[in-house]
Amino acid sequence: MARRSAGLSQTQLAAELGLQRSAVSHWEAQRGKPSMTHLRQLALLTGVHFEWLATGRGAMSPSAEARLDEVVAVD
């Protein structure tokens, strides 16, 4: 959902992350889970709330200030 909202194909997202498209496909089919590093990169690339991406809780799209705060917290 985050990838589509950002207007990225699986191939484009994988290229941005330096991965194979199959890794993105694997995550989306719920057979796997991205690492914390990849979740952080996904949140930044797609502009979604890190907590929503990692847990499904909260709002999908945070304010710009909230997004920067939570990325710092993950670091």
Buried (B, 14 or more C-beta within 10 A) or exposed (E): EBBEEBEBEBEBBBBBBEBEBEBBBBBBEEEEEBEEEBBBBBBBBBBBBBBBBBEEEEEBEBEEEBBEEBBEEBE
